[in-house]
């Protein structure tokens, strides 16, 4: 196999981390580790084979052409770890080797969602994280996805100057960041705040209705 990189230190900052995405079929969920190398996705071969029901991953990878496979060494907490990896072409050839019924579903998911997302954002972003939330569209830059904070707060019924906003920022700093010059929040936090905002508006409405009934 070709050694694509000798060590993680050769990579650009956004390429140092292994990215993990999850494929779910009707019976189970499989995690696929992915590394971006020189702008192209490479997939950990064993993870792909496990998802496709290929028992002997070493043998399956051996059938691939030299330019479709490689060995990648990465720093981990337990020391250096050497992994067999395959590129996009090698991934498709592993799919063709699979006899598992979900192979077609896996291929369609890879081609329609994962690969386009990696090419667009330099990492895999689930499709639901790229959808507008309450009419607010996400900002994507260098693989980072965020929702403009002021627009989202307004959509959720919050005032940017209310004390709760600053309290949340202090409590969950990892969900508050800046993309370019725009203050953003993470997709997960955006959905949570919107849901809580809807509950808050409902509570206010119920309280007002109750007050009107008492005054009637």
Residue pairs with C-beta under 8 A, 6 or more apart in sequence:
1 61
1 66
1 69
1 70
1 71
1 84
2 66
2 67
2 69
2 70
2 71
3 70
3 71
3 72
3 73
4 37
4 42
4 70
4 71
4 72
4 85
5 11
5 37
5 72
5 73
6 73
7 73
7 74
7 75
7 80
8 16
8 73
8 74
8 75
11 37
14 36
14 122
14 123
14 142
14 143
15 35
15 36
15 37
18 33
18 34
18 35
18 44
18 74
19 33
19 34
19 35
19 36
19 123
19 124
20 31
20 32
20 33
20 34
21 31
21 32
21 34
21 114
21 124
21 126
22 29
22 30
22 31
22 32
23 29
23 30
23 32
23 51
23 106
23 109
24 30
25 102
25 105
25 106
26 102
30 47
30 50
30 51
31 47
32 43
32 44
32 47
32 48
32 51
33 43
33 44
33 47
33 83
34 41
34 42
34 43
34 44
34 118
34 124
35 41
35 42
35 44
35 72
35 74
35 85
36 42
36 118
36 122
36 123
37 72
39 122
40 87
40 88
41 87
41 88
41 114
41 115
41 118
42 70
42 72
42 85
42 86
42 87
43 85
43 86
43 87
43 90
43 91
44 83
44 84
44 85
45 57
45 60
45 61
45 69
45 83
45 84
45 85
45 86
45 90
45 94
46 57
46 83
46 84
48 54
48 57
48 86
48 91
48 94
49 55
49 56
49 57
49 60
49 61
49 94
50 57
51 106
52 94
52 95
52 97
52 98
52 100
52 102
52 103
52 106
53 98
53 99
53 100
54 60
54 94
54 97
54 98
57 84
58 84
60 94
60 97
61 69
61 84
61 86
61 90
61 94
63 93
63 97
64 86
64 90
64 93
64 94
65 89
65 90
67 87
67 89
68 86
68 87
68 89
68 90
68 93
69 84
69 85
69 86
69 87
69 90
70 84
70 85
70 86
70 87
71 82
71 83
71 84
71 85
72 82
72 83
72 85
73 80
73 81
73 82
73 83
74 80
74 81
74 83
86 93
86 94
88 115
91 110
92 107
95 103
95 106
95 107
95 110
98 106
113 126
113 127
114 124
117 123
117 124
117 125
117 126
117 127
117 130
118 124
120 140
121 140
121 143
121 144
121 145
122 142
122 143
123 143
125 140
125 143
125 145
129 138
129 145
129 187
130 138
130 140
130 145
131 138
132 138
133 147
133 152
133 155
133 187
133 190
133 191
133 194
134 152
134 155
134 156
134 194
135 155
136 147
136 148
136 151
136 152
136 155
136 190
137 147
138 145
138 146
138 147
138 187
139 145
139 146
139 147
139 148
139 179
139 180
139 182
139 184
141 179
141 180
144 177
144 179
145 186
145 187
146 177
146 179
146 182
146 184
146 185
146 186
146 187
147 184
147 185
147 186
147 187
147 190
148 182
148 183
148 184
149 160
149 176
149 182
149 183
149 184
149 185
150 160
150 183
152 185
152 190
152 193
152 194
153 159
153 160
153 165
153 193
154 160
155 194
155 197
156 193
156 194
156 196
156 197
156 198
157 197
157 200
157 201
158 164
158 165
158 193
158 197
159 165
168 193
169 176
172 189
174 186
175 185
175 186
175 188
175 189
176 183
176 184
176 185
176 189
177 184
177 185
177 186
178 184
185 193
